[in-house]
Structure formats: structure tokens, C-alpha cells
Amino acid sequence: MQTGKNYLRVDDQVEIIAGKDKGRVGKITQVLPNENKAIVESLNMIKRHTKPNQANQQGGIIEKESPLHVSNLMLVCSKCAKPVRIKLNVLEDGTKTRVCKKCDESIGN
């Protein structure tokens, strides 16, 4: 069940604004819209203890990225180079675009 709107997309540059990785910037690799979470490249790493299996013959401790809630992420504007809030503009042809609230620059598609 999706509870809120999520304006983040894959390949967006985001900054973490809360948690153990606060202040770090990374690129979104995966968005989980039903959970309102996103996975950011090489941030929020966790250690997973695994048993040996067909895929991983050795087993051991594996480090991987864990999802972050979208409320803890802020989009980084390419022009401002700062984390910004965004607004949606509807163009004449009916398509919506994301726009930086600080500099009114369009952010991606």
C-alpha cells in the first residue's frame, strides 16, 4: 500500500538528511514505491551473515546496501549543487516536470 507520493527516480543524485550516513551524497540505484523506500549506491551498508549455498559456495559476511525511507532523502539540484525541495510544473502538453524551488531549474525527466 503506497501512502504518499514519491518524486525520486533511479539515477537521481540525493543527499541523506537523517541517520548514520547523514550528509553523504549518492545516486539512487533502485526505488521501492510500495514501501516508500529507495536504495542509494554504496550508502547505508549492512552486513549479512550467510550460510554456504548453491550461489555462494563459501558463505560468510556479505556487505550490501539497505533501503532508506524517502523522507530521509533530499534531491540534489544539478545547478544549485545543494539539496532542494521540488515542485511539479505541468507543461502545455500535459506532462509533469520536476522543478527546483530555489533556482526554478528543471530536474531530469
DRENKOLLO-725204 format. One line per field, with one value per residue (C-alpha): residue number from 1; residue in one letter; z, y, x. Coordinates in pm, 1 decimal. Layout:
BEGIN
pos	[NUM  ...]
code	[A  ...]
Z	[Z  ...]
Y	[Y  ...]
X	[X  ...]
END
This chain:
BEGIN
pos	[1  2  3  4  5  6  7  8  9  10  11  12  13  14  15  16  17  18  19  20  21  22  23  24  25  26  27  28  29  30  31  32  33  34  35  36  37  38  39  40  41  42  43  44  45  46  47  48  49  50  51  52  53  54  55  56  57  58  59  60  61  62  63  64  65  66  67  68  69  70  71  72  73  74  75  76  77  78  79  80  81  82  83  84  85  86  87  88  89  90  91  92  93  94  95  96  97  98  99  100  101  102  103  104  105  106  107  108  109]
code	[M  Q  T  G  K  N  Y  L  R  V  D  D  Q  V  E  I  I  A  G  K  D  K  G  R  V  G  K  I  T  Q  V  L  P  N  E  N  K  A  I  V  E  S  L  N  M  I  K  R  H  T  K  P  N  Q  A  N  Q  Q  G  G  I  I  E  K  E  S  P  L  H  V  S  N  L  M  L  V  C  S  K  C  A  K  P  V  R  I  K  L  N  V  L  E  D  G  T  K  T  R  V  C  K  K  C  D  E  S  I  G  N]
Z	[0.0  -111.6  142.2  -11.9  -334.1  -416.7  -656.0  -655.9  -955.1  -1047.1  -1124.1  -919.3  -707.9  -344.6  -5.1  313.2  567.5  864.2  1005.2  1029.5  678.9  723.6  484.6  234.8  -132.2  -366.8  -668.4  -643.1  -788.1  -707.1  -593.6  -393.1  -437.0  -235.5  70.0  11.7  16.8  -211.9  -233.7  -266.2  -423.1  -158.4  130.2  431.1  411.6  628.3  699.8  622.8  762.8  507.1  505.3  213.2  -69.5  -444.8  -538.2  -266.9  -203.2  72.3  281.4  527.2  585.9  288.2  283.6  86.9  59.9  267.7  163.1  310.8  362.1  107.3  387.1  479.9  127.4  -48.9  -418.9  -515.1  -785.6  -1062.0  -1095.6  -724.3  -618.3  -293.1  -157.5  -254.2  -231.4  -562.1  -716.0  -1013.2  -1318.4  -1575.1  -1930.0  -2212.8  -2349.5  -2007.4  -1898.5  -1548.8  -1480.6  -1154.2  -1083.0  -818.8  -577.8  -530.9  -890.4  -1099.2  -1296.2  -1443.1  -1284.7  -1518.5  -1673.7]
Y	[0.0  328.7  602.8  911.3  1050.0  970.2  1211.2  1029.3  824.8  591.5  776.4  1083.0  1240.4  1255.3  1359.8  1170.2  1413.8  1176.9  863.1  723.6  841.4  1196.2  1446.9  1190.8  1213.2  922.7  801.3  604.9  253.6  123.0  268.3  61.1  258.1  23.9  61.5  432.9  341.2  375.3  211.9  454.6  336.4  231.2  407.9  262.8  -56.0  -354.4  -680.5  -1001.5  -1335.5  -1608.9  -1985.3  -2162.5  -2238.0  -2305.1  -1938.9  -1866.2  -2176.8  -2017.4  -1830.0  -1566.2  -1199.9  -1004.8  -623.8  -480.9  -166.3  -140.4  63.6  410.7  575.4  853.4  1103.6  1075.0  1165.8  1502.6  1556.4  1745.6  2010.4  1994.1  2374.8  2472.5  2167.4  2167.3  1950.9  2118.1  2078.0  2031.5  2131.5  1989.5  2204.5  2096.3  2185.8  2284.2  1928.0  1793.9  1636.9  1699.4  1806.5  1836.0  2184.4  2310.4  2553.5  2759.3  2825.5  2713.0  2476.2  2164.3  1842.9  1541.8  1380.0]
X	[0.0  150.3  85.3  246.9  387.4  745.7  920.7  1255.1  1366.8  1652.4  1981.3  1877.0  2152.5  2031.7  2166.7  2082.6  1936.8  1892.5  2053.4  2404.9  2503.6  2366.8  2524.8  2653.2  2555.3  2487.6  2294.4  1968.8  2002.2  1654.5  1320.4  1070.4  743.5  519.4  743.5  829.6  1199.2  1499.2  1841.1  2134.2  2460.3  2718.9  2539.4  2352.4  2560.5  2465.9  2646.8  2460.3  2577.5  2506.9  2536.8  2702.0  2456.1  2449.8  2503.9  2763.1  2975.8  3182.8  2925.7  3045.0  2974.1  2840.6  2807.8  2515.3  2304.1  1990.2  1682.3  1631.6  1293.2  1235.2  1165.0  1535.6  1649.1  1661.7  1711.5  2030.0  1979.0  2240.3  2252.0  2245.9  2455.4  2254.6  1974.3  1645.7  1272.8  1097.2  768.6  580.1  510.5  252.8  356.7  119.6  113.1  3.0  333.3  464.6  823.6  1014.5  1148.8  1393.0  1223.2  1543.3  1651.1  1346.8  1572.0  1409.5  1541.5  1564.7  1257.7]
END
